[in-house]
Amino acid sequence: MDIIRRCGLFLLIALVSPVVATGAELASGHPQEYVVQRGDTLWDISARFLQEPWLWPEIWDRNRQIENPHLIYPGDIIALVYVDGKPRLQVRRGGEPAVSSTTAAPGRGVVKYSPRIRIIGREEAIPTIPLSAIRPFLTESSVLTHGQFDAAPYVMSLGPEHIIGGARQKIYARGFKEGTDARRFRIYRRGQVFRDPTRVAARSVGNYDDGNLYRQQTMGEVLGFEALYVGDAVLDRAGDPATLVLTKSMREVLAGDRLFPEDRSGFEANFMPRPYQKSTSGRIIAVVDGVTQIGQYQVVALNLGTEDDVEVGDVFAVYQAGVVVEDKIYRSQELAKSDAPFDWDEGEYPQFYVRPDDRFGGSSSSFRRGELVSLPEERAGIVMVFRPFERVSYALVMRATRDIHIYDVVAKP
């Protein structure tokens, strides 16, 4: 099943049975109807009607006159109607109104509808989210542990005439397990390391004089690393070393790159957005292109994965970490309340900074420091998980209302 068809299947669940809207609120200035355009996504269309677009399954209503309600096409009309006084979104296909027994909006009369048949190819259905932004991460990129990477067969040589390899070139590899029957392989290279800034890792660094081992604390437990897709190869001749032929190369193949059997099972593209249900919070730990400020439709890595019950379609709110500021007013008021001298022996003295003063040959001067206060976190956007791994997940930034940074907090919206 192709990507677009599988991506559209999420509506089959949402439309076959009406759901009472409990959390979805209409957006300010929402339209009464919208004509679907090429290039639209279901998320963007829902954002026209709802304050929180991931809640659209709560107000989709089944239209029994449409044979395939799980696919939305350019030219279809998304109409806002009211059923028993509650808002519903319905699809009008072929230029005719949607069907509902009671579609009267407040202050409006009931409209009677008649259907019309239109034939259209499934490949034209619009996707849930912009697949162009995540396609490489669905079919190529992966997250591996060091153990998984080191246990895989490796490129030993590209022949005496070559240092790097390209398409149609022979390569030589070792490390295949006996009995392996795979013939097609994907080649990966170790990429950026994903670390958890909230977990401290320890490593052994030596021994005390009495022989006891001591360990050094290092910030950032390793959760895995990005496996960079290099290319594809097919087995030409088994042996040690084995001979393979490169059939595709996105990067130059280098000695030390690893080979993994090609996975033909496809990938999960049936995105049914829903708020993450756990109370567990996490952080953004990486962004694909290496920048520190993150915008809409960029792919980020979270320090949450399947072991945290993260699933495809989980939606998180992003909270910009609160900055620490100095409250000089509070400190000056507290000092003014008391005329008693400070007890220097007990350490009861005012906080102050010492700073060099270049105007007087580097001598120092003192000034009082105010109380340091952390400002509250501010909501900065929305991300949706599209590919979770055991301890890391790839998510797409669906909305950014403020600057989003690495290490910002993600939590249930």
C-alpha positions as CSV (number, residue, x, y, z in Angstrom):
1,M,0.0,0.0,0.0
2,D,1.5,3.3,-1.0
3,I,2.2,6.2,1.4
4,I,-0.7,8.4,0.5
5,R,-3.2,5.6,0.7
6,R,-2.0,4.4,4.1
7,C,-1.8,7.9,5.4
8,G,-5.4,8.6,4.5
9,L,-6.7,5.5,6.3
10,F,-6.7,7.3,9.6
11,L,-10.0,8.9,8.6
12,L,-11.7,5.5,8.3
13,I,-11.7,5.2,12.0
14,A,-12.5,8.8,12.7
15,L,-15.5,9.0,10.3
16,V,-17.3,5.7,10.7
17,S,-18.8,6.7,14.0
18,P,-19.6,10.2,15.3
19,V,-17.8,11.2,18.4
20,V,-19.1,13.8,20.8
21,A,-16.8,16.8,20.9
22,T,-15.5,17.1,24.4
23,G,-12.2,19.0,24.1
24,A,-12.2,20.4,20.6
25,E,-12.9,24.2,20.4
26,L,-13.5,26.1,17.2
27,A,-10.9,28.5,16.1
28,S,-11.6,32.2,16.1
29,G,-12.8,33.4,12.6
30,H,-13.2,29.8,11.4
31,P,-14.9,29.4,8.0
32,Q,-18.2,27.6,7.4
33,E,-16.7,25.6,4.6
34,Y,-13.3,25.1,2.9
35,V,-12.5,23.8,-0.6
36,V,-9.6,21.3,-0.4
37,Q,-6.6,22.4,-2.6
38,R,-3.7,20.5,-3.9
39,G,-0.8,20.7,-1.5
40,D,-3.1,20.8,1.6
41,T,-2.7,18.5,4.5
42,L,-5.5,17.4,6.8
43,W,-3.6,19.0,9.8
44,D,-3.6,22.4,8.0
45,I,-7.3,22.1,7.1
46,S,-8.3,21.2,10.6
47,A,-6.3,24.2,11.9
48,R,-8.7,26.5,9.9
49,F,-11.6,25.2,12.0
50,L,-10.1,24.2,15.4
51,Q,-7.9,25.8,18.0
52,E,-6.0,22.5,18.4
53,P,-6.0,20.8,15.1
54,W,-4.9,17.4,16.4
55,L,-8.4,17.1,18.0
56,W,-10.1,16.9,14.7
57,P,-11.2,13.2,15.1
58,E,-13.5,14.4,17.9
59,I,-15.7,16.4,15.5
60,W,-15.5,14.5,12.2
61,D,-18.9,13.1,11.3
62,R,-19.7,10.3,9.0
63,N,-21.2,11.1,5.6
64,R,-23.0,8.0,4.4
65,Q,-23.3,9.3,0.9
66,I,-19.6,9.1,0.3
67,E,-18.4,5.6,-0.6
68,N,-14.8,6.1,0.7
69,P,-15.0,8.7,3.5
70,H,-11.5,7.8,4.7
71,L,-9.9,9.7,1.7
72,I,-10.0,13.5,1.1
73,Y,-9.3,14.9,-2.3
74,P,-8.6,18.3,-3.9
75,G,-12.0,19.8,-4.8
76,D,-13.8,18.3,-1.8
77,I,-15.5,20.7,0.5
78,I,-15.1,20.5,4.3
79,A,-18.2,21.9,5.8
80,L,-18.9,22.9,9.4
81,V,-22.4,21.7,10.4
82,Y,-24.2,21.3,13.7
83,V,-25.7,18.0,14.9
84,D,-27.9,18.3,18.0
85,G,-26.3,21.7,18.6
86,K,-22.7,20.3,18.5
87,P,-20.2,21.2,15.7
88,R,-19.2,18.6,13.2
89,L,-17.0,18.6,10.2
90,Q,-18.3,16.8,7.1
91,V,-17.1,16.2,3.6
92,R,-19.0,17.5,0.6
93,R,-17.9,15.7,-2.6
94,G,-18.8,16.4,-6.2
95,G,-20.0,19.9,-5.4
96,E,-23.0,18.8,-3.3
97,P,-23.6,19.5,0.4
98,A,-22.8,17.0,3.1
99,V,-25.6,14.8,4.4
100,S,-26.9,15.1,7.9
101,S,-30.4,14.7,9.5
102,T,-30.1,17.9,11.5
103,T,-27.5,20.3,10.2
104,A,-28.9,23.6,11.5
105,A,-26.4,26.0,12.8
106,P,-27.5,28.3,15.6
107,G,-29.8,30.9,13.9
108,R,-29.9,29.1,10.6
109,G,-32.5,26.8,9.0
110,V,-32.1,23.1,8.2
111,V,-30.6,22.5,4.7
112,K,-31.6,19.4,2.7
113,Y,-28.9,17.8,0.6
114,S,-28.6,15.5,-2.4
115,P,-25.5,13.5,-3.3
116,R,-23.6,13.2,-6.6
117,I,-21.0,10.6,-7.6
118,R,-17.5,11.5,-8.6
119,I,-14.7,9.1,-9.7
120,I,-11.2,10.0,-8.6
121,G,-7.9,8.2,-8.2
122,R,-6.8,7.2,-4.7
123,E,-3.3,8.6,-5.3
124,E,-4.6,12.1,-5.4
125,A,-5.8,12.0,-1.8
126,I,-4.2,14.6,0.5
127,P,-1.8,13.4,3.3
128,T,-2.2,14.0,7.0
129,I,1.0,16.0,7.3
130,P,3.6,17.1,4.7
131,L,5.3,13.7,3.9
132,S,8.1,15.5,2.0
133,A,9.4,16.7,5.4
134,I,9.6,13.2,6.9
135,R,10.0,10.7,4.0
136,P,13.7,10.3,4.5
137,F,13.2,9.5,8.2
138,L,10.6,6.9,7.4
139,T,12.5,5.0,4.7
140,E,16.2,5.8,5.3
141,S,17.3,7.2,8.7
142,S,17.3,5.1,11.9
143,V,18.4,5.2,15.5
144,L,20.7,2.4,16.7
145,T,22.7,1.5,19.8
146,H,26.4,1.1,19.6
147,G,25.9,-2.7,20.1
148,Q,23.6,-3.0,17.1
149,F,26.0,-1.0,15.0
150,D,29.2,-2.9,16.0
151,A,27.6,-6.3,15.5
152,A,26.6,-5.6,11.9
153,P,28.8,-6.6,8.9
154,Y,31.1,-3.9,7.8
155,V,32.7,-2.6,4.6
156,M,36.3,-3.7,4.7
157,S,37.6,-2.4,1.4
158,L,36.6,-0.8,-1.8
159,G,39.4,-2.4,-3.8
160,P,42.9,-1.2,-4.4
161,E,42.0,1.6,-6.8
162,H,39.3,3.2,-4.6
163,I,39.2,5.1,-1.3
164,I,35.5,6.0,-1.5
165,G,32.7,4.2,-3.4
166,G,29.9,5.2,-5.7
167,A,27.0,3.5,-7.5
168,R,27.8,0.3,-9.5
169,Q,31.1,-0.2,-7.8
170,K,32.1,-3.4,-6.1
171,I,32.8,-3.3,-2.3
172,Y,34.2,-6.0,0.0
173,A,32.7,-6.7,3.4
174,R,33.2,-9.0,6.4
175,G,31.3,-10.0,9.5
176,F,28.3,-11.8,8.0
177,K,26.8,-14.4,10.3
178,E,26.8,-17.9,9.1
179,G,23.4,-18.9,7.5
180,T,22.5,-15.3,6.6
181,D,20.3,-15.5,3.5
182,A,19.8,-11.8,2.8
183,R,20.9,-10.5,-0.5
184,R,20.0,-6.8,-0.4
185,F,21.5,-4.5,2.2
186,R,21.3,-0.9,3.3
187,I,24.5,0.8,4.3
188,Y,24.7,3.1,7.3
189,R,27.3,5.3,9.0
190,R,27.4,6.3,12.6
191,G,26.0,9.9,13.0
192,Q,25.3,12.2,15.9
193,V,25.0,10.8,19.4
194,F,21.7,11.3,21.2
195,R,22.2,12.0,24.8
196,D,19.7,12.5,27.6
197,P,20.5,15.8,29.4
198,T,18.3,14.8,32.4
199,R,20.1,11.5,33.1
200,V,23.7,11.3,34.4
201,A,25.9,8.6,33.1
202,A,29.0,7.3,35.0
203,R,32.1,5.8,33.6
204,S,35.1,4.1,35.2
205,V,38.2,6.2,35.2
206,G,40.6,4.6,37.6
207,N,41.3,3.2,41.1
208,Y,41.8,4.7,44.5
209,D,45.0,3.9,46.4
210,D,43.2,1.1,48.2
211,G,42.2,-0.5,44.9
212,N,38.6,0.5,44.9
213,L,37.2,1.6,41.6
214,Y,36.1,5.2,41.3
215,R,33.8,6.6,38.6
216,Q,33.5,9.9,36.9
217,Q,30.1,11.4,36.5
218,T,29.4,12.7,33.0
219,M,26.3,14.5,32.0
220,G,24.1,13.0,29.3
221,E,23.4,9.3,29.2
222,V,23.7,7.9,25.7
223,L,20.3,6.9,24.3
224,G,21.5,5.9,20.9
225,F,22.9,7.5,17.8
226,E,21.6,8.5,14.4
227,A,22.4,6.0,11.7
228,L,23.1,8.0,8.5
229,Y,21.8,6.3,5.3
230,V,24.7,5.9,2.9
231,G,23.3,3.7,0.1
232,D,22.1,0.2,-1.0
233,A,24.1,-2.8,-2.1
234,V,23.3,-6.3,-3.4
235,L,25.3,-9.4,-2.6
236,D,27.3,-10.5,-5.7
237,R,29.4,-13.3,-4.2
238,A,29.3,-14.8,-0.7
239,G,32.5,-15.5,1.2
240,D,35.0,-13.9,3.6
241,P,35.2,-11.3,2.4
242,A,32.0,-11.1,0.5
243,T,31.6,-9.1,-2.7
244,L,28.7,-6.7,-3.1
245,V,27.7,-4.2,-5.8
246,L,26.5,-0.7,-4.9
247,T,23.1,-0.1,-6.5
248,K,22.5,3.3,-4.9
249,S,24.6,5.9,-3.0
250,M,23.5,9.0,-1.2
251,R,26.9,9.5,0.3
252,E,30.3,8.1,-0.6
253,V,30.8,4.7,0.9
254,L,33.7,4.4,3.3
255,A,35.5,1.5,4.9
256,G,33.9,0.9,8.3
257,D,30.3,1.6,7.1
258,R,27.9,-1.1,8.3
259,L,25.4,-3.2,6.3
260,F,21.9,-4.2,7.5
261,P,19.5,-6.4,5.6
262,E,17.0,-4.4,3.6
263,D,13.6,-4.1,5.4
264,R,10.8,-4.6,2.9
265,S,8.0,-4.5,5.5
266,G,7.3,-0.8,4.8
267,F,6.8,1.8,7.5
268,E,4.0,3.3,9.6
269,A,2.4,6.2,7.8
270,N,-1.1,5.9,9.3
271,F,-1.0,9.0,11.4
272,M,-3.9,9.3,13.8
273,P,-2.9,12.3,15.9
274,R,-3.8,12.2,19.6
275,P,-2.5,13.9,22.8
276,Y,0.2,12.0,24.6
277,Q,-1.6,10.5,27.6
278,K,1.3,9.9,30.1
279,S,2.4,12.4,32.6
280,T,6.0,11.8,31.6
281,S,7.8,14.8,30.2
282,G,10.8,14.9,28.0
283,R,13.1,17.2,26.1
284,I,14.1,17.9,22.5
285,I,17.7,16.5,22.3
286,A,18.6,17.1,18.7
287,V,17.5,18.7,15.5
288,V,18.4,17.2,12.1
289,D,20.2,20.1,10.4
290,G,22.2,21.0,13.5
291,V,20.7,24.4,14.2
292,T,19.8,25.5,17.8
293,Q,16.6,27.3,16.8
294,I,13.9,25.2,15.4
295,G,10.9,26.1,13.2
296,Q,7.8,24.5,11.6
297,Y,8.2,21.3,9.7
298,Q,11.7,20.6,11.1
299,V,12.4,17.1,12.4
300,V,13.6,16.8,16.0
301,A,14.6,14.0,18.3
302,L,13.0,13.5,21.7
303,N,14.5,11.7,24.7
304,L,11.3,9.6,24.9
305,G,10.6,6.3,23.1
306,T,8.5,3.2,23.2
307,E,9.8,2.3,26.7
308,D,7.9,5.5,27.7
309,D,4.8,4.3,25.8
310,V,5.3,6.8,23.0
311,E,3.4,5.8,19.8
312,V,3.1,7.0,16.3
313,G,0.8,10.1,16.2
314,D,1.4,11.2,19.8
315,V,1.3,15.0,20.1
316,F,3.4,16.9,22.6
317,A,3.3,20.6,23.6
318,V,6.7,22.3,23.6
319,Y,7.6,24.5,26.5
320,Q,10.4,27.0,26.2
321,A,12.6,26.7,29.3
322,G,12.2,29.6,31.7
323,V,15.2,31.8,31.9
324,V,16.9,33.0,35.1
325,V,16.7,36.7,35.8
326,E,17.8,38.9,38.6
327,D,15.3,40.5,41.0
328,K,17.2,43.6,42.2
329,I,14.1,45.2,43.7
330,Y,13.3,42.3,46.1
331,R,16.9,42.2,47.4
332,S,17.1,45.9,48.0
333,Q,13.8,45.9,49.8
334,E,14.9,43.0,52.1
335,L,18.1,44.8,52.9
336,A,16.3,48.0,53.7
337,K,14.0,46.3,56.2
338,S,16.9,45.5,58.6
339,D,19.3,48.0,60.2
340,A,21.0,45.2,62.2
341,P,24.7,44.7,61.3
342,F,25.6,41.5,59.4
343,D,27.3,38.7,61.5
344,W,30.3,38.0,59.3
345,D,31.4,35.1,61.5
346,E,28.2,33.3,60.8
347,G,28.2,34.0,57.2
348,E,25.3,36.4,57.3
349,Y,26.5,39.0,54.8
350,P,24.9,40.4,51.7
351,Q,25.5,38.7,48.3
352,F,27.8,40.7,46.0
353,Y,29.8,40.4,42.8
354,V,33.4,41.4,42.5
355,R,34.3,42.8,39.1
356,P,37.5,44.3,37.7
357,D,37.4,48.0,36.8
358,D,39.7,48.6,33.9
359,R,39.5,52.4,34.5
360,F,41.6,52.0,37.6
361,G,44.3,49.6,36.5
362,G,42.3,46.5,37.0
363,S,41.3,47.1,40.6
364,S,38.0,45.6,41.8
365,S,34.8,47.1,42.8
366,S,31.7,45.5,44.5
367,F,28.0,45.7,43.9
368,R,25.0,44.0,45.4
369,R,23.4,41.1,43.6
370,G,19.6,40.7,43.5
371,E,17.8,37.5,44.0
372,L,17.9,35.0,41.1
373,V,14.5,33.9,39.9
374,S,13.5,31.4,37.2
375,L,10.7,32.6,35.0
376,P,7.9,30.1,34.2
377,E,8.1,27.9,31.1
378,E,6.2,29.3,28.1
379,R,4.4,27.2,25.5
380,A,6.3,27.5,22.3
381,G,4.7,25.0,19.9
382,I,3.5,21.5,19.0
383,V,5.3,18.4,17.8
384,M,3.9,15.1,16.6
385,V,5.8,11.8,16.8
386,F,6.0,9.9,13.5
387,R,8.7,7.3,14.2
388,P,9.4,6.1,17.8
389,F,12.4,3.9,18.7
390,E,13.1,2.3,22.1
391,R,14.6,5.4,23.8
392,V,14.4,8.1,21.2
393,S,11.6,9.4,18.9
394,Y,11.5,11.4,15.7
395,A,8.9,14.1,15.8
396,L,7.8,16.8,13.3
397,V,7.3,20.4,14.5
398,M,3.7,21.2,13.5
399,R,3.5,24.6,15.0
400,A,6.0,27.1,16.4
401,T,4.6,30.1,18.2
402,R,7.9,31.0,19.9
403,D,11.5,30.1,19.2
404,I,12.1,26.4,19.9
405,H,15.5,25.3,21.1
406,I,17.3,22.1,21.9
407,Y,16.6,21.0,25.5
408,D,13.1,22.6,25.5
409,V,10.6,20.5,27.5
410,V,7.9,18.4,25.7
411,A,4.8,17.3,27.7
412,K,1.2,16.3,27.2
413,P,-0.7,19.2,25.6
